[in-house]
Amino acid sequence: MSHGPVVLRADDARVAGLLAGGWRVVAESWAAELIAERAELERLERLVRGASAWGEVREIAASDVVAVLALDAATAGDYPGGVATRHEPLTRERARPTATRRAWAIVGGTGEVHAVTYVDVNGTCGETDFTVVARARRGRGLGTAVKAVSVLALVDEGVEVLRTGGSAENPASLAANTRLGYRVDERWVTLAPPA
Ligand SMILES: CC(C)(COP(=O)(O)OP(=O)(O)OC[C@H]1O[C@@H](n2cnc3c(N)ncnc32)[C@H](O)[C@@H]1OP(=O)(O)O)[C@@H](O)C(=O)NCCC(=O)NCCS
């Protein structure tokens, strides 16, 4: 029987056995949580204001979907890590905002999307699907700002727990989430079988 990679929590008892059997860690990832009542709202608002020179920092509408798809297509190869943090390119259907699949963006003057974050909302829990910033706009606070506005909106609506995650090979993602107040509470490993 052939085995593909296996994703397990780093503290799962099976990890040691697989390593002893010749499996290798090929990727590491993490998950983090922000409890709404601990969110520092003024700090988040400041982070949003810091990006406002780039455009409107707001929830997307159906009319933004074409521009979101353009950003997604241009950045499809930019996600570090392995199977655990893989980003499936958006389809028109998955890009369409709904009551449970929400998205916020930084939208420039001609409608171009500089940054976007998608959050799947289930009751009082919101889990980030992905966040991406246009290559030419990275490192200027836009990724942090677009996530900040999503947290502010969801907390305002009564969401109590926000979750996110990412690859250990993505220091910008970890730094952005730490700045927002997320705390890492799970670490994961992806193991590949012996050759
Ligand atoms: C991850 C990503 C969304 C971050 O957005 P960004 O706008 O570039 O990030 P910001 O400018 O808001 O910076 C966030 C933090 O990361 C740090 N940072 C930015 N680029 C960095 C880099 N290349 N290496 C290390 N740290 C970096 C910043 O200093 C900042 O940290 P600080 O708050 O402690 O100062 C963006 O790099 C991206 O689109 N990457 C490709 C897609 C992806 O990997 N998405 C995340 C997984 S869903």
The ligand as an ORCA input file, in Angstrom:
! r2SCAN-3c Opt
* xyz 0 1
  C       1.758     36.724      4.320
  C       1.311     38.045      3.703
  C      -0.207     38.047      3.585
  C       1.736     39.175      4.673
  O       1.269     40.418      4.175
  P       2.213     41.711      4.136
  O       1.369     42.862      3.788
  O       3.400     41.440      3.303
  O       2.670     41.774      5.657
  P       2.794     43.086      6.569
  O       3.484     44.165      5.811
  O       1.440     43.390      7.134
  O       3.774     42.571      7.681
  C       3.373     41.680      8.672
  C       4.550     41.381      9.561
  O       5.451     40.519      8.849
  C       6.745     41.104      8.794
  N       7.243     40.766      7.463
  C       6.812     41.247      6.295
  N       7.461     40.637      5.276
  C       8.317     39.761      5.863
  C       9.240     38.812      5.360
  N       9.422     38.665      4.036
  N       9.933     38.072      6.239
  C       9.737     38.201      7.563
  N       8.863     39.071      8.104
  C       8.161     39.838      7.259
  C       6.526     42.583      8.993
  O       7.677     43.204      9.530
  C       5.387     42.576      9.978
  O       5.872     42.261     11.269
  P       5.697     43.297     12.502
  O       4.219     43.527     12.645
  O       6.275     42.547     13.646
  O       6.443     44.516     12.072
  C       1.968     38.292      2.318
  O       3.355     38.163      2.463
  C       1.496     37.343      1.228
  O       0.548     37.657      0.500
  N       2.156     36.182      1.071
  C       1.741     35.177      0.070
  C       0.464     34.458      0.485
  C       0.594     33.857      1.866
  O       1.591     33.202      2.201
  N      -0.447     34.079      2.696
  C      -0.448     33.627      4.081
  C      -0.992     32.269      4.223
  S      -2.748     32.217      4.078
*
